[in-house]
Amino acid sequence: MVGLPCRPLGCLVPNAVCVATAVLQAFELNSAANRQRFGSAGSFEAVVKSSASFRMLLGPGCKTSLSPVEGAEDSVKVAVVAGGQTASFVFDLVKSATGQYFTDGVRIEC
């Protein structure tokens, strides 16, 4: 398992600029099909902020750990702990022609 900070820029204080930049970076990590489905980084941000579980990824002091998903080599499980709350996600990935992985879908595990 690998632990990662949630905010990709390592912002010390989660201000509006930090959150907007993190959301834009996360949007760019979506597959082309996913970006087209969302339409814009603003629409993507609205989806992220509409879910208490997804909002945890933007919160201060959030910690993540990654683990493989049994039987699904193109997926990764992401456990999140933030503010005393926990959530678990499965990220489905696709590999581009250049070898870079992009998010093709995310499910919240119950």
C-alpha positions in Angstrom: 0.0 0.0 0.0 1.2 3.5 -0.8 0.1 6.6 1.2 -0.4 9.8 -0.8 -1.6 13.3 0.1 -5.0 14.0 -1.4 -4.2 17.5 -2.7 -1.8 17.1 -5.6 -0.1 20.4 -5.0 0.5 19.8 -1.4 -1.2 23.0 -0.4 -0.8 23.8 3.3 -4.1 25.6 3.6 -7.1 24.4 1.5 -8.1 27.8 0.0 -10.2 28.4 -3.1 -7.2 28.6 -5.4 -5.7 25.4 -4.1 -9.0 23.5 -4.4 -9.7 24.9 -7.9 -6.2 23.9 -9.1 -6.5 20.4 -7.6 -9.9 20.0 -9.2 -8.5 21.1 -12.6 -5.6 18.7 -12.3 -7.9 15.8 -11.3 -10.2 16.7 -14.3 -7.2 16.4 -16.6 -6.4 12.9 -15.2 -9.8 11.7 -16.6 -9.9 9.7 -19.8 -10.9 11.6 -22.9 -14.3 9.9 -22.8 -14.8 10.9 -19.2 -13.7 14.5 -19.8 -16.2 14.6 -22.7 -19.0 13.2 -20.5 -18.3 15.8 -17.8 -18.0 18.6 -20.4 -15.9 20.9 -18.3 -13.7 21.1 -15.2 -16.6 23.1 -13.6 -19.1 20.3 -14.2 -16.5 17.8 -12.8 -16.1 20.0 -9.7 -19.8 20.2 -9.2 -20.0 16.4 -9.2 -17.0 16.1 -6.8 -18.5 18.7 -4.4 -22.0 17.2 -4.5 -20.9 14.0 -2.7 -19.7 14.0 1.0 -17.4 11.1 0.1 -15.8 12.7 -2.9 -15.4 16.0 -1.0 -13.1 14.2 1.4 -10.5 14.1 -1.4 -10.4 17.9 -1.3 -10.2 18.2 2.5 -7.3 19.3 4.7 -5.3 16.5 6.3 -6.7 13.9 4.0 -4.6 10.7 3.7 -5.0 8.0 1.1 -3.8 4.4 0.6 -3.8 2.5 -2.6 -4.3 -1.3 -3.1 -5.0 -3.5 -6.1 -8.5 -4.7 -6.9 -8.6 -8.5 -7.0 -9.4 -9.7 -10.6 -9.3 -6.2 -12.1 -5.8 -5.3 -13.1 -7.0 -1.9 -14.6 -8.5 -0.8 -11.3 -7.1 0.5 -8.0 -8.8 0.8 -4.6 -8.3 4.1 -2.8 -9.0 4.3 0.9 -9.4 7.8 2.2 -9.2 9.1 5.8 -10.0 12.8 6.5 -11.5 14.6 9.5 -12.2 11.4 11.3 -14.2 10.0 8.3 -13.3 7.2 6.0 -14.3 6.4 2.5 -13.3 3.8 -0.1 -13.3 4.2 -3.9 -12.5 2.0 -6.9 -10.9 3.9 -9.7 -11.2 2.2 -13.2 -8.2 3.2 -15.4 -7.5 3.1 -19.1 -4.0 3.2 -20.6 -3.5 5.7 -23.4 -1.4 5.1 -26.6 1.5 6.9 -24.8 1.3 4.6 -21.8 -0.2 7.1 -19.4 -3.1 5.9 -17.2 -6.3 8.0 -17.0 -9.4 7.6 -14.8 -12.3 6.1 -16.7 -14.7 5.8 -13.8 -14.9 5.9 -10.0 -17.2 4.0 -7.7 -17.7 4.6 -4.0 -17.6 1.4 -2.1 -20.2 0.9 0.6 
